[in-house]
Amino acid sequence: MFLWNSKHIITGGGTALKSFLRNPDGSLIYANSFTTAATIAGTYRGTPYVHPNGGAFYVQSGANDDLAKYQIDTSGTFLGEQIITPPSWTILGAIHPTGNYIWNFHKSGQAQSVIVVNPSDGFMNSATTNVPGIVAPPFYPDGGNCVFSLDGNFLYCADNCNSTSDCGMEIKQMSATATNLTALSPFNVVSEQVINNNYGPKAMVLHPSGNYLFVYGVTNIFSFSVNTSTGIIGPGSITIIPSPNSCAASIALVNMAIHPTGNFLYAICSATGDIGIYPISSGGVLSTPTIFNIAGSSNHQKMLFVQGN
């Protein structure tokens, strides 16, 4: 589920997409449905991305790694579907702010690929696979935890740390073009150390100013400064503060959102139903949160920030 054009809620699962118009009073009115050829249920890999032109969005199938694009008009009507099938174990990375390309990452192929996108209609033109890895072995951002800088010159991804030894909760920082990713120095930004088959950072979100990056680890949430000229994170973290609750190794149980004013960070642990509301200072410092509890769940609960009443 995600919010589209500030007016519609889009939901998806199995072979069904639905759109709902959001009224000013918060109530929803059914708008349209669409039967998909791609199966888009049962995946935690990848994140839905809306094209910057607002007329298309992209989702990933956990069943067969298909990447699908769906057109939608201003009334919430779905207009069509495009499917491409990249190498297996592909992660839908992030769409560039210009809408010209999408970087993807492959676990089994141990490589990256770029999908060229038509910026006028969001159509995926081609997928160039087996781009040489920028590290050996290449990283794998399970969960699709990648974000571009505001200007699109830099890309940040959370590495899936899945080993039985001590692993760093690492963020990979890179410069990005339509044809290449280049590691910045240092390439690995470590936030939290974990042991025994725990994943890397579970969620990342960029501050609306572009000056700060917030990272959801295991038991802590971190804030980092970002040099908008060089793209470099840090050095070191600004804040290390307890998460609303430890979500152990699961990457499907956490989510973060930032208030449009940039003054508050919201972090949820679906397993316990805890939402932490963290004040953010003008310098990117996180303060002790207010905890709001909802019903816990074993499923993924995703927060959507909707401006208005």
C-alpha positions as a Markdown table, in Angstrom:
| # | Residue | x | y | z |
|---|---|---|---|---|
| 1 | Met | 0.0 | 0.0 | 0.0 |
| 2 | Phe | 1.2 | 3.5 | -0.7 |
| 3 | Leu | -0.1 | 7.0 | -1.1 |
| 4 | Trp | -0.2 | 8.4 | -4.7 |
| 5 | Asn | -0.7 | 12.0 | -5.8 |
| 6 | Ser | -1.8 | 12.9 | -2.2 |
| 7 | Lys | -5.4 | 11.9 | -3.2 |
| 8 | His | -5.4 | 8.1 | -3.7 |
| 9 | Ile | -4.4 | 5.1 | -1.7 |
| 10 | Ile | -3.1 | 2.2 | -3.9 |
| 11 | Thr | -3.2 | -1.3 | -2.6 |
| 12 | Gly | -1.9 | -4.5 | -4.2 |
| 13 | Gly | -1.7 | -8.2 | -3.6 |
| 14 | Gly | -1.8 | -11.4 | -5.6 |
| 15 | Thr | -3.0 | -10.3 | -9.0 |
| 16 | Ala | -5.1 | -7.4 | -7.9 |
| 17 | Leu | -4.5 | -3.7 | -7.7 |
| 18 | Lys | -7.1 | -1.3 | -6.3 |
| 19 | Ser | -7.2 | 2.5 | -5.9 |
| 20 | Phe | -9.3 | 4.5 | -3.4 |
| 21 | Leu | -9.9 | 8.2 | -3.5 |
| 22 | Arg | -9.2 | 9.9 | -0.1 |
| 23 | Asn | -11.7 | 12.5 | 0.8 |
| 24 | Pro | -10.8 | 15.6 | 2.9 |
| 25 | Asp | -12.4 | 14.0 | 5.9 |
| 26 | Gly | -10.1 | 11.0 | 5.6 |
| 27 | Ser | -12.8 | 8.6 | 4.3 |
| 28 | Leu | -12.1 | 6.4 | 1.3 |
| 29 | Ile | -14.1 | 5.9 | -1.9 |
| 30 | Tyr | -13.4 | 2.9 | -4.2 |
| 31 | Ala | -12.0 | 4.2 | -7.5 |
| 32 | Asn | -10.7 | 1.4 | -9.7 |
| 33 | Ser | -9.3 | -2.1 | -9.8 |
| 34 | Phe | -6.9 | -3.9 | -12.2 |
| 35 | Thr | -6.0 | -7.6 | -12.6 |
| 36 | Thr | -2.3 | -8.0 | -13.0 |
| 37 | Ala | -0.3 | -10.5 | -15.0 |
| 38 | Ala | 2.5 | -10.3 | -12.5 |
| 39 | Thr | 2.0 | -11.8 | -9.0 |
| 40 | Ile | 2.9 | -9.0 | -6.5 |
| 41 | Ala | 2.0 | -10.8 | -3.3 |
| 42 | Gly | 4.3 | -12.3 | -0.7 |
| 43 | Thr | 7.4 | -10.2 | -1.1 |
| 44 | Tyr | 9.4 | -8.1 | 1.3 |
| 45 | Arg | 12.1 | -7.4 | -1.3 |
| 46 | Gly | 12.0 | -4.1 | -3.0 |
| 47 | Thr | 9.9 | -1.0 | -2.4 |
| 48 | Pro | 7.1 | 0.5 | -4.6 |
| 49 | Tyr | 8.5 | 3.6 | -6.4 |
| 50 | Val | 6.4 | 6.3 | -8.0 |
| 51 | His | 7.8 | 7.8 | -11.2 |
| 52 | Pro | 8.6 | 11.6 | -10.7 |
| 53 | Asn | 6.0 | 12.4 | -13.3 |
| 54 | Gly | 3.3 | 10.8 | -11.1 |
| 55 | Gly | 1.8 | 8.8 | -14.0 |
| 56 | Ala | 3.4 | 5.4 | -13.2 |
| 57 | Phe | 4.6 | 3.3 | -10.4 |
| 58 | Tyr | 6.9 | 0.2 | -10.1 |
| 59 | Val | 6.5 | -2.9 | -8.0 |
| 60 | Gln | 8.4 | -6.2 | -7.6 |
| 61 | Ser | 7.2 | -9.7 | -7.6 |
| 62 | Gly | 8.6 | -11.9 | -4.8 |
| 63 | Ala | 7.5 | -15.1 | -6.7 |
| 64 | Asn | 9.6 | -14.8 | -9.8 |
| 65 | Asp | 11.4 | -11.5 | -9.5 |
| 66 | Asp | 9.5 | -9.7 | -12.2 |
| 67 | Leu | 9.5 | -5.9 | -12.2 |
| 68 | Ala | 6.2 | -4.4 | -13.2 |
| 69 | Lys | 5.2 | -0.9 | -14.2 |
| 70 | Tyr | 1.6 | 0.4 | -13.9 |
| 71 | Gln | 0.1 | 3.5 | -15.5 |
| 72 | Ile | -2.5 | 5.4 | -13.7 |
| 73 | Asp | -4.5 | 8.6 | -14.4 |
| 74 | Thr | -5.6 | 11.4 | -12.2 |
| 75 | Ser | -9.0 | 9.7 | -11.5 |
| 76 | Gly | -7.2 | 6.7 | -10.1 |
| 77 | Thr | -7.8 | 4.5 | -13.1 |
| 78 | Phe | -5.2 | 1.9 | -14.0 |
| 79 | Leu | -4.3 | 2.1 | -17.7 |
| 80 | Gly | -1.9 | -0.8 | -18.3 |
| 81 | Glu | 0.9 | -3.0 | -17.2 |
| 82 | Gln | 4.5 | -3.6 | -18.4 |
| 83 | Ile | 6.6 | -6.5 | -17.1 |
| 84 | Ile | 10.3 | -7.3 | -17.5 |
| 85 | Thr | 12.1 | -10.3 | -16.0 |
| 86 | Pro | 15.7 | -9.5 | -14.9 |
| 87 | Pro | 18.0 | -12.1 | -13.4 |
| 88 | Ser | 16.7 | -14.0 | -10.4 |
| 89 | Trp | 17.0 | -12.5 | -6.9 |
| 90 | Thr | 16.7 | -9.0 | -8.2 |
| 91 | Ile | 16.0 | -6.1 | -5.9 |
| 92 | Leu | 14.2 | -3.0 | -7.2 |
| 93 | Gly | 16.7 | -0.4 | -6.0 |
| 94 | Ala | 15.6 | 3.2 | -6.5 |
| 95 | Ile | 14.4 | 5.4 | -9.3 |
| 96 | His | 16.5 | 8.5 | -10.1 |
| 97 | Pro | 14.9 | 11.8 | -9.3 |
| 98 | Thr | 14.8 | 12.7 | -13.1 |
| 99 | Gly | 12.9 | 9.5 | -13.8 |
| 100 | Asn | 15.5 | 8.4 | -16.4 |
| 101 | Tyr | 16.7 | 5.2 | -14.9 |
| 102 | Ile | 16.4 | 2.6 | -12.0 |
| 103 | Trp | 19.3 | 0.8 | -10.4 |
| 104 | Asn | 18.8 | -2.8 | -9.5 |
| 105 | Phe | 20.9 | -5.4 | -7.5 |
| 106 | His | 21.2 | -9.1 | -8.0 |
| 107 | Lys | 22.0 | -11.6 | -5.3 |
| 108 | Ser | 22.6 | -14.7 | -7.4 |
| 109 | Gly | 24.4 | -12.9 | -10.2 |
| 110 | Gln | 26.4 | -10.8 | -7.7 |
| 111 | Ala | 26.1 | -7.7 | -9.9 |
| 112 | Gln | 24.2 | -4.5 | -10.5 |
| 113 | Ser | 22.0 | -3.5 | -13.5 |
| 114 | Val | 20.4 | -0.4 | -14.7 |
| 115 | Ile | 17.0 | -0.1 | -16.3 |
| 116 | Val | 16.6 | 2.8 | -18.7 |
| 117 | Val | 13.3 | 4.6 | -18.3 |
| 118 | Asn | 11.4 | 7.0 | -20.7 |
| 119 | Pro | 10.9 | 10.1 | -18.5 |
| 120 | Ser | 7.7 | 11.1 | -20.3 |
| 121 | Asp | 5.7 | 8.0 | -19.6 |
| 122 | Gly | 7.8 | 5.8 | -17.3 |
| 123 | Phe | 8.2 | 3.0 | -19.8 |
| 124 | Met | 11.1 | 0.6 | -19.0 |
| 125 | Asn | 13.2 | 0.5 | -22.2 |
| 126 | Ser | 15.9 | -2.1 | -21.4 |
| 127 | Ala | 17.8 | -3.8 | -18.6 |
| 128 | Thr | 21.6 | -3.9 | -18.8 |
| 129 | Thr | 22.6 | -6.8 | -16.6 |
| 130 | Asn | 26.0 | -8.0 | -15.2 |
| 131 | Val | 27.4 | -4.5 | -14.7 |
| 132 | Pro | 30.7 | -5.1 | -13.0 |
| 133 | Gly | 30.4 | -5.1 | -9.2 |
| 134 | Ile | 31.8 | -2.1 | -7.4 |
| 135 | Val | 33.0 | -4.3 | -4.6 |
| 136 | Ala | 34.0 | -8.0 | -4.3 |
| 137 | Pro | 31.6 | -9.6 | -3.5 |
| 138 | Pro | 29.0 | -7.0 | -4.4 |
| 139 | Phe | 26.5 | -6.0 | -1.8 |
| 140 | Tyr | 22.8 | -6.9 | -1.7 |
| 141 | Pro | 20.3 | -4.4 | -0.3 |
| 142 | Asp | 17.6 | -6.9 | 0.7 |
| 143 | Gly | 14.3 | -5.0 | 1.3 |
| 144 | Gly | 15.1 | -2.4 | -1.3 |
| 145 | Asn | 16.6 | -0.1 | 1.2 |
| 146 | Cys | 18.2 | 2.4 | -1.3 |
| 147 | Val | 17.7 | 6.2 | -1.5 |
| 148 | Phe | 19.0 | 8.8 | -3.9 |
| 149 | Ser | 20.3 | 12.2 | -2.7 |
| 150 | Leu | 18.0 | 15.1 | -3.6 |
| 151 | Asp | 20.1 | 16.0 | -6.7 |
| 152 | Gly | 20.4 | 12.4 | -7.8 |
| 153 | Asn | 24.2 | 12.4 | -7.8 |
| 154 | Phe | 24.6 | 10.0 | -4.9 |
| 155 | Leu | 23.0 | 6.7 | -4.0 |
| 156 | Tyr | 22.9 | 5.1 | -0.5 |
| 157 | Cys | 21.9 | 1.5 | 0.1 |
| 158 | Ala | 21.7 | -0.7 | 3.2 |
| 159 | Asp | 23.7 | -3.9 | 2.9 |
| 160 | Asn | 22.0 | -7.2 | 3.7 |
| 161 | Cys | 24.4 | -8.7 | 6.3 |
| 162 | Asn | 23.5 | -12.4 | 6.4 |
| 163 | Ser | 26.3 | -14.4 | 7.9 |
| 164 | Thr | 27.0 | -16.3 | 11.1 |
| 165 | Ser | 29.9 | -14.0 | 12.1 |
| 166 | Asp | 30.0 | -10.5 | 13.4 |
| 167 | Cys | 28.7 | -8.2 | 10.7 |
| 168 | Gly | 28.6 | -4.5 | 10.4 |
| 169 | Met | 25.3 | -2.8 | 9.9 |
| 170 | Glu | 26.6 | -1.2 | 6.8 |
| 171 | Ile | 25.4 | 1.6 | 4.5 |
| 172 | Lys | 27.1 | 1.7 | 1.1 |
| 173 | Gln | 27.6 | 5.2 | -0.3 |
| 174 | Met | 28.2 | 5.7 | -4.0 |
| 175 | Ser | 28.1 | 8.3 | -6.8 |
| 176 | Ala | 25.6 | 7.4 | -9.5 |
| 177 | Thr | 25.1 | 8.0 | -13.2 |
| 178 | Ala | 22.9 | 6.3 | -15.8 |
| 179 | Thr | 25.7 | 3.9 | -16.6 |
| 180 | Asn | 27.9 | 3.5 | -13.5 |
| 181 | Leu | 28.1 | 3.3 | -9.7 |
| 182 | Thr | 31.3 | 4.5 | -8.1 |
| 183 | Ala | 32.2 | 3.8 | -4.5 |
| 184 | Leu | 32.8 | 6.8 | -2.3 |
| 185 | Ser | 35.4 | 6.8 | 0.4 |
| 186 | Pro | 34.8 | 5.3 | 2.9 |
| 187 | Phe | 32.4 | 2.9 | 1.0 |
| 188 | Asn | 31.1 | 1.2 | 4.2 |
| 189 | Val | 29.4 | 3.4 | 6.9 |
| 190 | Val | 28.9 | 1.2 | 9.9 |
| 191 | Ser | 26.0 | 2.0 | 12.2 |
| 192 | Glu | 25.5 | -1.1 | 14.5 |
| 193 | Gln | 27.2 | -4.4 | 15.1 |
| 194 | Val | 25.1 | -7.6 | 15.2 |
| 195 | Ile | 25.8 | -11.3 | 15.6 |
| 196 | Asn | 24.4 | -14.5 | 14.0 |
| 197 | Asn | 22.4 | -14.1 | 10.8 |
| 198 | Asn | 21.0 | -10.6 | 11.4 |
| 199 | Tyr | 20.3 | -8.4 | 8.5 |
| 200 | Gly | 21.8 | -5.0 | 7.8 |
| 201 | Pro | 20.0 | -1.7 | 8.4 |
| 202 | Lys | 16.3 | -2.4 | 8.0 |
| 203 | Ala | 15.1 | 1.0 | 6.9 |
| 204 | Met | 16.6 | 4.3 | 5.7 |
| 205 | Val | 15.0 | 7.7 | 5.0 |
| 206 | Leu | 16.4 | 11.0 | 3.8 |
| 207 | His | 15.5 | 14.2 | 5.5 |
| 208 | Pro | 13.5 | 16.6 | 3.3 |
| 209 | Ser | 16.5 | 19.0 | 3.4 |
| 210 | Gly | 18.8 | 16.3 | 2.1 |
| 211 | Asn | 21.2 | 17.1 | 4.9 |
| 212 | Tyr | 20.5 | 14.1 | 7.1 |
| 213 | Leu | 20.0 | 10.3 | 6.7 |
| 214 | Phe | 18.1 | 8.3 | 9.3 |
| 215 | Val | 18.8 | 4.6 | 9.7 |
| 216 | Tyr | 16.8 | 1.9 | 11.6 |
| 217 | Gly | 19.2 | -0.7 | 12.9 |
| 218 | Val | 18.3 | -3.5 | 15.3 |
| 219 | Thr | 18.0 | -1.9 | 18.7 |
| 220 | Asn | 18.9 | 1.7 | 17.7 |
| 221 | Ile | 18.0 | 4.4 | 15.3 |
| 222 | Phe | 20.8 | 6.6 | 14.0 |
| 223 | Ser | 21.0 | 10.0 | 12.4 |
| 224 | Phe | 23.9 | 10.9 | 10.1 |
| 225 | Ser | 24.9 | 14.1 | 8.4 |
| 226 | Val | 25.2 | 14.1 | 4.6 |
| 227 | Asn | 27.5 | 16.5 | 2.7 |
| 228 | Thr | 25.3 | 17.5 | -0.2 |
| 229 | Ser | 28.4 | 18.5 | -2.3 |
| 230 | Thr | 30.5 | 15.4 | -1.9 |
| 231 | Gly | 27.8 | 12.9 | -0.9 |
| 232 | Ile | 29.8 | 11.7 | 2.0 |
| 233 | Ile | 27.9 | 10.5 | 5.1 |
| 234 | Gly | 29.3 | 11.4 | 8.5 |
| 235 | Pro | 32.0 | 11.1 | 9.8 |
| 236 | Gly | 30.3 | 9.2 | 12.6 |
| 237 | Ser | 26.7 | 9.4 | 13.7 |
| 238 | Ile | 25.0 | 12.5 | 15.1 |
| 239 | Thr | 22.6 | 10.5 | 17.3 |
| 240 | Ile | 22.3 | 6.9 | 18.5 |
| 241 | Ile | 19.0 | 6.4 | 20.2 |
| 242 | Pro | 16.9 | 3.3 | 21.1 |
| 243 | Ser | 14.4 | 2.1 | 18.6 |
| 244 | Pro | 10.8 | 1.8 | 19.7 |
| 245 | Asn | 11.4 | -1.9 | 20.2 |
| 246 | Ser | 13.9 | -4.4 | 19.0 |
| 247 | Cys | 12.6 | -6.2 | 15.9 |
| 248 | Ala | 15.4 | -8.8 | 15.9 |
| 249 | Ala | 16.5 | -9.9 | 12.4 |
| 250 | Ser | 13.3 | -9.4 | 10.5 |
| 251 | Ile | 13.4 | -6.6 | 7.9 |
| 252 | Ala | 9.7 | -6.8 | 7.2 |
| 253 | Leu | 8.6 | -5.4 | 10.5 |
| 254 | Val | 10.0 | -1.9 | 10.6 |
| 255 | Asn | 9.3 | 1.3 | 8.7 |
| 256 | Met | 10.0 | 5.0 | 9.0 |
| 257 | Ala | 8.5 | 8.2 | 7.9 |
| 258 | Ile | 9.3 | 11.9 | 8.3 |
| 259 | His | 6.8 | 14.7 | 8.9 |
| 260 | Pro | 6.8 | 17.0 | 5.8 |
| 261 | Thr | 8.1 | 19.8 | 8.0 |
| 262 | Gly | 11.2 | 17.7 | 8.8 |
| 263 | Asn | 10.6 | 18.2 | 12.6 |
| 264 | Phe | 9.6 | 14.6 | 13.5 |
| 265 | Leu | 10.7 | 11.1 | 12.6 |
| 266 | Tyr | 8.2 | 8.2 | 13.0 |
| 267 | Ala | 9.5 | 4.6 | 13.4 |
| 268 | Ile | 7.3 | 1.5 | 13.8 |
| 269 | Cys | 8.0 | -2.0 | 15.0 |
| 270 | Ser | 5.1 | -4.0 | 13.7 |
| 271 | Ala | 6.0 | -7.1 | 15.8 |
| 272 | Thr | 5.2 | -5.2 | 19.0 |
| 273 | Gly | 2.9 | -2.4 | 17.6 |
| 274 | Asp | 5.2 | 0.3 | 19.0 |
| 275 | Ile | 5.5 | 3.6 | 17.1 |
| 276 | Gly | 8.2 | 6.0 | 18.2 |
| 277 | Ile | 7.7 | 9.7 | 17.5 |
| 278 | Tyr | 11.2 | 11.3 | 17.6 |
| 279 | Pro | 11.7 | 15.1 | 17.5 |
| 280 | Ile | 14.4 | 16.2 | 15.0 |
| 281 | Ser | 16.4 | 19.3 | 15.8 |
| 282 | Ser | 17.7 | 21.7 | 13.1 |
| 283 | Gly | 21.0 | 19.9 | 13.4 |
| 284 | Gly | 19.6 | 16.4 | 12.8 |
| 285 | Val | 19.7 | 15.4 | 16.4 |
| 286 | Leu | 17.0 | 12.9 | 17.5 |
| 287 | Ser | 15.4 | 13.3 | 20.9 |
| 288 | Thr | 13.8 | 10.7 | 23.2 |
| 289 | Pro | 10.6 | 9.5 | 21.5 |
| 290 | Thr | 7.0 | 9.5 | 22.6 |
| 291 | Ile | 5.8 | 5.9 | 22.2 |
| 292 | Phe | 2.4 | 5.2 | 20.7 |
| 293 | Asn | 1.2 | 1.6 | 20.8 |
| 294 | Ile | -1.1 | -0.1 | 18.3 |
| 295 | Ala | -2.0 | -3.8 | 18.0 |
| 296 | Gly | 1.1 | -5.9 | 17.2 |
| 297 | Ser | 1.3 | -8.0 | 14.1 |
| 298 | Ser | 3.4 | -10.6 | 12.4 |
| 299 | Asn | 2.8 | -8.9 | 9.1 |
| 300 | His | 4.4 | -5.8 | 7.5 |
| 301 | Gln | 2.7 | -2.6 | 8.7 |
| 302 | Lys | 3.7 | 0.4 | 6.7 |
| 303 | Met | 3.1 | 4.0 | 7.7 |
| 304 | Leu | 1.8 | 6.5 | 5.2 |
| 305 | Phe | 2.1 | 10.2 | 6.0 |
| 306 | Val | -0.9 | 12.1 | 4.7 |
| 307 | Gln | -0.9 | 15.9 | 5.0 |
| 308 | Gly | -4.2 | 17.4 | 6.2 |
| 309 | Asn | -6.6 | 16.6 | 9.0 |
